[in-house]
Amino acid sequence: MAEVRIVAASPEAARRVAEALRRCFPAAEQRSYPAGHDGGTRLHITVDTTHTSEPIVTAAPWLVTSESAARDRPHVDEV
């Protein structure tokens, strides 16, 4: 399982990102929260990374070939 946190400028943008994740992975119900004074939205969703909704090459070929820019380093706000 992976806990995914999406921070977007609008609730609609956050929902669209969550939709894209659901096309690749089965997911639990999403939860959304205000992200700040500027009207942003923070959305949390849990995805099952042991299964894919579609064959991964068909669903997202970039996912197979992409590499993390952080090179396995955590973000500043991660524990």
Summary of the structure (lengths in Angstrom):
residues: 79
radius of gyration: 13.7
end to end distance: 17.3
largest distance: 39.8
contacts: 181
relative contact order: 0.22
helix: 29%
strand: 24%
